Amino acid sequence: MRNAGAMLSHDSSSDARSLDEAILSVLRRAGGKTLSAPEIAHAIVPDGDWHDLLVPIRRTAISLAQCGRLVIYRKGKVVDPADFRGVYRLGLPRQD
């Protein structure tokens, strides 16, 4: 996944699954910490232009949050994935 442009050049379900897994993998490596979309994008494409991933990450995060696979935070609080604005962070659901 070094080339974000190639990943986004065609809108197939396998590309969406790849981004799903990439986001979840980065969050698993974060060890329970929350990460911003730019932090995740940079982790996915460390040596390239990761800025093109910001909108797809947001879309994918919403989908994953609606399925319960990740949590979206704003100002430290869990938000409704269908209704949030501004700066946000992503994290894995807690296993308490």
Summary of the structure (lengths in Angstrom):
residues: 96
radius of gyration: 12.7
end to end distance: 32.5
largest distance: 39.4
contacts: 257
relative contact order: 0.19
helix: 49%
strand: 11%
